[in-house]
Amino acid sequence: MANTKSAKKAIRVIAKKTAVNKD
């Protein structure tokens, strides 16, 4: 289930980028 871990990490990174863009 290493794939799920990577997916969660990617989602977190994308969410962070979106938050920065919103600011």
N, CA, C and O atoms as a DFTB+ gen file, in Angstrom:
92 C
 N C O
     1  1       0.846      -1.213       0.000
     2  2       0.000       0.000       0.000
     3  2       0.877       1.257       0.000
     4  3       0.457       2.315       0.467
     5  1       2.077       1.130      -0.519
     6  2       2.971       2.295      -0.568
     7  2       2.406       3.349      -1.514
     8  3       2.658       4.544      -1.357
     9  1       1.636       2.884      -2.503
    10  2       1.049       3.814      -3.477
    11  2       0.116       4.810      -2.784
    12  3       0.101       5.996      -3.113
    13  1      -0.656       4.311      -1.822
    14  2      -1.597       5.193      -1.119
    15  2      -0.838       6.279      -0.371
    16  3      -1.261       7.435      -0.330
    17  1       0.296       5.889       0.225
    18  2       1.086       6.863       0.983
    19  2       1.573       7.969       0.047
    20  3       1.518       9.151       0.386
    21  1       2.043       7.578      -1.119
    22  2       2.555       8.562      -2.081
    23  2       1.419       9.468      -2.548
    24  3       1.598      10.677      -2.692
    25  1       0.269       8.884      -2.779
    26  2      -0.881       9.672      -3.245
    27  2      -1.267      10.701      -2.189
    28  3      -1.539      11.858      -2.508
    29  1      -1.290      10.277      -0.941
    30  2      -1.659      11.210       0.137
    31  2      -0.653      12.349       0.213
    32  3      -1.020      13.505       0.423
    33  1       0.628      12.006       0.037
    34  2       1.667      13.038       0.100
    35  2       1.476      14.035      -1.042
    36  3       1.603      15.244      -0.849
    37  1       1.173      13.519      -2.226
    38  2       0.980      14.390      -3.395
    39  2      -0.213      15.311      -3.160
    40  3      -0.154      16.502      -3.465
    41  1      -1.290      14.758      -2.619
    42  2      -2.493      15.570      -2.362
    43  2      -2.155      16.687      -1.380
    44  3      -2.604      17.823      -1.533
    45  1      -1.356      16.347      -0.371
    46  2      -0.996      17.345       0.638
    47  2      -0.175      18.465      -0.004
    48  3      -0.388      19.645       0.274
    49  1       0.764      18.074      -0.864
    50  2       1.621      19.063      -1.528
    51  2       0.777      19.967      -2.421
    52  3       0.959      21.184      -2.440
    53  1      -0.143      19.361      -3.156
    54  2      -1.006      20.149      -4.055
    55  2      -1.884      21.092      -3.226
    56  3      -2.077      22.250      -3.596
    57  1      -2.406      20.602      -2.128
    58  2      -3.260      21.436      -1.278
    59  2      -2.459      22.620      -0.742
    60  3      -2.970      23.737      -0.654
    61  1      -1.202      22.367      -0.385
    62  2      -0.349      23.445       0.127
    63  2      -0.143      24.493      -0.962
    64  3      -0.234      25.694      -0.705
    65  1       0.134      24.031      -2.175
    66  2       0.358      24.967      -3.291
    67  2      -0.897      25.794      -3.540
    68  3      -0.813      26.995      -3.796
    69  1      -2.056      25.154      -3.465
    70  2      -3.312      25.871      -3.699
    71  2      -3.514      26.931      -2.617
    72  3      -3.950      28.045      -2.906
    73  1      -3.200      26.581      -1.387
    74  2      -3.375      27.528      -0.280
    75  2      -2.456      28.730      -0.485
    76  3      -2.855      29.869      -0.243
    77  1      -1.244      28.479      -0.925
    78  2      -0.294      29.571      -1.147
    79  2      -0.802      30.461      -2.274
    80  3      -0.711      31.686      -2.194
    81  1      -1.334      29.847      -3.319
    82  2      -1.845      30.622      -4.460
    83  2      -3.033      31.475      -4.023
    84  3      -3.189      32.608      -4.479
    85  1      -3.861      30.937      -3.148
    86  2      -5.034      31.686      -2.665
    87  2      -4.565      32.927      -1.915
    88  3      -5.138      34.004      -2.077
    89  1      -3.553      32.784      -1.117
    90  2      -3.014      33.915      -0.364
    91  2      -2.477      34.941      -1.355
    92  3      -1.970      35.986      -0.948
